[in-house]
Amino acid sequence: MSQSPAISVLMPIYNARPFLAAAMDSVLAQTFGDLELVAVDDGSTDGSLEMLRKYEAADPRVRVISRPNTGIVGALSDGLAACRADFIARMDGDDTCSPDRFAKQAAYLNEHTECVAVGCQVLLTDETGSPICIKKDTLFSHEEIDAAHLSNGWPLTHGALMMRREAVLRVGGYREQYKWLEDLDLFLRLAEIGKLANLPEVLYRYRQHPGSICWTRQGEQLIIRQALYVDTRKRRGLPEQSMSLPPAQATYASSEVRRIWAWWALAEGNISTARRLALKVFTSRPASLNSWRLMACAIRGH
């Protein structure tokens, strides 16, 4: 590919083989085909790299970067340096997106030159890809999004985002000192040079895992978020102000995570997902009254 594509898809991968084919296929099947897929293998040990090499050999739009494991910030930074397009679409190796996602996001950025990053509405799924619920804290105006980022909200989903490459580079890209919140740090800095937005359509399926950082490192994330909040207000010339953050549980057991998902699925009307998750919770914690209550509600469907 000698000519730069319109979109660079930045996909960091670490041990995502069970889900990787679906993620890759959903990118390569986009109705907007003028793209390159920059896949950064972050030292995977599960065969992900071998799968990526097969895609690279089959489709010239795929470019694979293989490197020792350094963590998500290093993988994102190396991938960002390799991206050539004006628009960068983020994508995670265990998620999928609708075929028209890139077309709609690129059209929005072309029509709204003040916007530096645009996301979309997101469907949360469990490990199997079964629907849990629509992500509840998605907001749509720049003012609402930025205000939420400065409190305890998370209205943008990193994997569902399309950004202007020039803007990302101008604010300094990803910063290692805010690992585990490197995306929020980037969102806050991008908001200082342009507008943020979300499209109202569900264009991204976000796979949840009990072992993900948001469930296993919530305590550390809140400490980092407090430091990030202070840094952002100082950088913006805003007065110091205490940040109201919800109490954090240091880590969640897998059964507790699935219990939460089951209630979310039940509230959304995804009964089959709720029942399957409830059964897993009940099997792992049969003596818990909460397990019995969840199972009963899942069976009734409300």
C-alpha positions as CSV (number, residue, x, y, z in Angstrom):
1,M,0.0,0.0,0.0
2,S,1.8,3.1,-1.2
3,Q,-1.1,5.5,-0.8
4,S,-2.2,6.3,2.7
5,P,-5.7,5.0,3.5
6,A,-8.5,7.1,4.8
7,I,-8.7,5.2,8.1
8,S,-6.1,3.4,10.2
9,V,-7.6,0.8,12.6
10,L,-5.5,0.6,15.7
11,M,-6.0,-2.8,17.4
12,P,-3.7,-3.9,20.3
13,I,-3.9,-7.7,20.9
14,Y,-2.8,-9.8,23.9
15,N,-3.9,-13.4,24.1
16,A,-7.2,-12.8,22.3
17,R,-7.2,-15.8,20.0
18,P,-10.7,-17.2,20.9
19,F,-12.3,-13.9,19.8
20,L,-9.8,-12.5,17.4
21,A,-11.2,-13.9,14.1
22,A,-14.6,-12.3,14.8
23,A,-12.9,-8.9,15.6
24,M,-10.7,-9.0,12.5
25,D,-13.6,-10.1,10.3
26,S,-15.8,-7.3,11.5
27,V,-13.1,-4.7,10.6
28,L,-12.3,-6.2,7.2
29,A,-16.0,-6.4,6.3
30,Q,-16.7,-2.7,6.8
31,T,-18.7,-1.0,4.1
32,F,-15.9,1.7,4.2
33,G,-13.1,-0.3,2.8
34,D,-10.3,2.3,2.4
35,L,-8.6,1.3,5.6
36,E,-5.5,-0.3,7.0
37,L,-5.6,-2.5,10.1
38,V,-2.6,-2.0,12.3
39,A,-2.6,-5.1,14.6
40,V,-0.1,-4.9,17.4
41,D,0.6,-8.2,19.0
42,D,1.8,-7.4,22.6
43,G,3.7,-10.6,23.2
44,S,0.8,-13.0,23.0
45,T,1.4,-16.7,24.0
46,D,-1.9,-18.2,22.9
47,G,-1.4,-18.3,19.1
48,S,-2.8,-14.9,18.4
49,L,0.2,-13.9,16.4
50,E,0.0,-16.9,14.1
51,M,-3.7,-16.0,13.4
52,L,-2.7,-12.4,12.7
53,R,0.0,-13.5,10.3
54,K,-2.6,-15.5,8.3
55,Y,-4.8,-12.5,8.0
56,E,-1.8,-10.4,7.0
57,A,-1.0,-12.9,4.2
58,A,-4.6,-13.0,3.0
59,D,-5.4,-9.2,3.0
60,P,-2.9,-6.4,2.1
61,R,-4.8,-4.0,4.3
62,V,-3.6,-5.9,7.4
63,R,-0.2,-4.8,8.9
64,V,1.0,-6.8,11.9
65,I,3.5,-5.5,14.5
66,S,4.9,-8.2,16.8
67,R,6.8,-7.2,19.9
68,P,7.5,-8.4,23.5
69,N,4.8,-7.7,26.0
70,T,5.0,-4.2,27.5
71,G,1.3,-3.6,28.4
72,I,-1.5,-1.7,26.7
73,V,0.1,1.8,26.7
74,G,3.2,0.6,24.9
75,A,1.2,-1.4,22.4
76,L,-1.1,1.6,21.7
77,S,1.9,3.9,21.3
78,D,3.7,1.6,18.9
79,G,0.6,1.1,16.9
80,L,-0.2,4.8,16.8
81,A,3.3,5.5,15.4
82,A,2.6,3.1,12.6
83,C,-0.8,4.5,11.6
84,R,-0.8,6.5,8.4
85,A,-4.4,7.7,7.9
86,D,-5.9,11.0,9.0
87,F,-8.6,9.1,11.0
88,I,-7.7,6.5,13.5
89,A,-10.4,4.0,14.5
90,R,-9.7,2.1,17.8
91,M,-10.7,-1.5,18.0
92,D,-10.1,-4.2,20.6
93,G,-9.2,-7.7,19.6
94,D,-12.1,-9.3,21.5
95,D,-14.9,-7.0,20.3
96,T,-16.9,-6.6,17.1
97,C,-18.5,-3.7,15.3
98,S,-21.3,-3.2,12.9
99,P,-20.4,-3.1,9.1
100,D,-21.3,0.6,8.8
101,R,-19.5,1.8,11.9
102,F,-16.5,3.3,10.1
103,A,-18.6,4.9,7.4
104,K,-20.8,6.6,9.9
105,Q,-18.0,7.8,12.1
106,A,-15.9,9.1,9.2
107,A,-18.9,10.9,7.8
108,Y,-19.5,12.6,11.1
109,L,-15.9,13.7,11.4
110,N,-15.9,15.1,7.8
111,E,-19.1,17.0,8.5
112,H,-18.0,18.3,12.0
113,T,-14.6,19.7,11.6
114,E,-14.5,20.9,15.2
115,C,-14.9,17.3,16.5
116,V,-11.6,15.4,17.3
117,A,-13.1,12.1,18.4
118,V,-16.5,10.4,17.9
119,G,-17.7,7.2,19.5
120,C,-21.1,5.5,19.4
121,Q,-23.7,3.7,21.5
122,V,-22.3,0.4,22.7
123,L,-23.8,-3.0,23.4
124,L,-22.3,-4.8,26.4
125,T,-22.0,-8.6,25.9
126,D,-20.7,-11.4,28.2
127,E,-17.7,-13.6,27.4
128,T,-19.8,-15.7,24.9
129,G,-21.0,-12.6,23.0
130,S,-24.5,-12.8,24.4
131,P,-26.1,-9.4,24.9
132,I,-26.2,-8.0,28.4
133,C,-27.4,-4.4,27.9
134,I,-26.8,-1.1,26.2
135,K,-24.1,0.8,28.0
136,K,-26.0,3.2,30.3
137,D,-23.7,6.1,30.8
138,T,-23.2,7.1,27.1
139,L,-23.7,10.8,26.5
140,F,-23.8,12.7,23.3
141,S,-22.9,16.4,23.6
142,H,-19.4,17.6,24.1
143,E,-20.3,19.5,27.3
144,E,-22.0,16.4,28.9
145,I,-19.1,14.1,27.9
146,D,-16.3,16.3,29.2
147,A,-18.2,17.1,32.5
148,A,-18.7,13.3,33.1
149,H,-15.0,12.6,32.4
150,L,-14.2,15.2,35.1
151,S,-16.4,13.5,37.6
152,N,-17.0,9.7,37.8
153,G,-18.6,9.1,34.4
154,W,-17.2,7.2,31.4
155,P,-19.4,8.2,28.4
156,L,-16.8,7.4,25.7
157,T,-15.8,3.8,25.0
158,H,-12.2,3.7,23.8
159,G,-12.5,0.7,21.5
160,A,-15.5,2.3,19.8
161,L,-13.8,5.6,19.0
162,M,-12.6,7.2,15.8
163,M,-10.2,10.1,16.3
164,R,-8.2,12.6,14.2
165,R,-4.6,11.4,14.1
166,E,-3.3,15.0,14.1
167,A,-5.2,15.8,17.3
168,V,-4.0,12.6,19.1
169,L,-0.4,13.4,18.3
170,R,-0.8,17.1,19.1
171,V,-1.9,16.3,22.7
172,G,0.9,13.8,23.2
173,G,-0.7,10.4,22.5
174,Y,-0.9,7.8,25.3
175,R,0.9,8.4,28.6
176,E,2.4,5.5,30.6
177,Q,2.0,7.3,33.9
178,Y,-1.8,6.9,33.6
179,K,-1.8,3.2,32.6
180,W,-5.2,1.5,33.2
181,L,-6.7,5.0,32.6
182,E,-4.7,5.9,29.5
183,D,-7.9,6.3,27.5
184,L,-9.5,8.7,30.0
185,D,-6.3,10.7,30.1
186,L,-6.4,11.0,26.3
187,F,-10.1,11.9,26.3
188,L,-9.5,14.8,28.7
189,R,-6.6,16.2,26.7
190,L,-8.5,15.9,23.4
191,A,-11.4,17.8,24.9
192,E,-9.1,20.7,25.4
193,I,-8.4,21.2,21.7
194,G,-11.7,20.1,20.1
195,K,-15.1,18.5,20.6
196,L,-16.0,15.0,21.6
197,A,-19.2,13.2,20.5
198,N,-21.1,9.9,20.4
199,L,-23.3,8.7,17.6
200,P,-26.7,7.4,18.9
201,E,-26.6,4.2,17.0
202,V,-25.4,0.9,18.5
203,L,-22.3,0.2,16.3
204,Y,-20.1,-1.6,18.7
205,R,-20.3,-4.9,20.7
206,Y,-18.1,-4.6,23.8
207,R,-17.2,-8.0,25.3
208,Q,-17.0,-8.1,29.1
209,H,-14.7,-10.3,31.1
210,P,-14.7,-11.0,34.9
211,G,-10.9,-10.6,34.9
212,S,-10.8,-7.3,33.1
213,I,-9.1,-4.3,34.7
214,C,-12.3,-2.5,35.5
215,W,-13.3,-5.4,37.8
216,T,-9.8,-6.4,39.2
217,R,-8.1,-3.0,39.6
218,Q,-11.0,-0.7,40.5
219,G,-9.2,0.5,43.6
220,E,-6.0,1.5,41.8
221,Q,-8.1,3.0,39.0
222,L,-9.9,5.4,41.4
223,I,-6.5,6.5,42.9
224,I,-5.1,7.1,39.4
225,R,-8.4,8.9,38.5
226,Q,-8.0,11.3,41.4
227,A,-4.5,12.2,40.3
228,L,-5.6,12.6,36.7
229,Y,-8.4,14.8,37.9
230,V,-6.0,17.1,39.8
231,D,-3.6,17.2,36.9
232,T,-6.4,18.1,34.4
233,R,-7.8,20.9,36.5
234,K,-4.4,22.4,37.0
235,R,-3.6,22.2,33.3
236,R,-6.9,23.8,32.5
237,G,-6.4,26.6,35.0
238,L,-9.4,25.5,37.1
239,P,-9.5,25.8,40.9
240,E,-8.8,22.8,43.0
241,Q,-11.9,20.9,43.9
242,S,-12.4,17.6,45.7
243,M,-13.6,14.8,43.5
244,S,-16.6,12.8,44.4
245,L,-15.9,9.2,43.6
246,P,-18.0,6.1,44.4
247,P,-16.5,3.7,47.0
248,A,-14.4,1.0,45.3
249,Q,-14.2,-2.6,45.9
250,A,-10.5,-3.7,45.4
251,T,-11.5,-6.7,43.3
252,Y,-14.6,-8.7,42.4
253,A,-14.9,-12.5,42.3
254,S,-16.1,-13.9,38.9
255,S,-19.4,-14.9,40.4
256,E,-20.1,-11.4,41.7
257,V,-19.3,-9.9,38.3
258,R,-21.6,-12.3,36.6
259,R,-24.3,-11.6,39.2
260,I,-24.1,-7.9,38.3
261,W,-24.3,-8.8,34.6
262,A,-27.3,-11.0,35.1
263,W,-29.3,-8.2,36.8
264,W,-28.3,-5.8,34.0
265,A,-29.4,-8.3,31.4
266,L,-32.7,-9.0,33.2
267,A,-33.5,-5.3,33.4
268,E,-32.8,-4.9,29.7
269,G,-35.0,-7.9,28.8
270,N,-32.2,-10.2,27.7
271,I,-33.8,-13.1,29.6
272,S,-31.8,-15.9,28.0
273,T,-28.5,-14.2,28.9
274,A,-29.7,-13.5,32.4
275,R,-30.8,-17.1,33.0
276,R,-27.5,-18.5,31.8
277,L,-25.5,-16.1,33.9
278,A,-27.7,-16.7,36.9
279,L,-27.1,-20.5,36.6
280,K,-23.4,-19.9,36.6
281,V,-23.7,-17.8,39.7
282,F,-25.9,-20.3,41.4
283,T,-23.6,-23.2,40.6
284,S,-20.6,-21.4,42.0
285,R,-22.4,-20.0,45.1
286,P,-25.4,-22.3,45.9
287,A,-25.5,-21.3,49.5
288,S,-25.9,-17.6,48.9
289,L,-29.4,-16.1,49.3
290,N,-28.5,-13.6,46.5
291,S,-27.9,-16.5,44.2
292,W,-31.3,-18.0,45.0
293,R,-33.0,-14.6,44.5
294,L,-31.3,-14.0,41.2
295,M,-32.1,-17.5,39.9
296,A,-35.8,-17.1,40.9
297,C,-36.1,-13.7,39.1
298,A,-34.3,-15.0,36.0
299,I,-36.6,-18.0,35.8
300,R,-39.6,-15.7,36.1
301,G,-38.1,-13.3,33.6
302,H,-38.4,-10.2,35.7
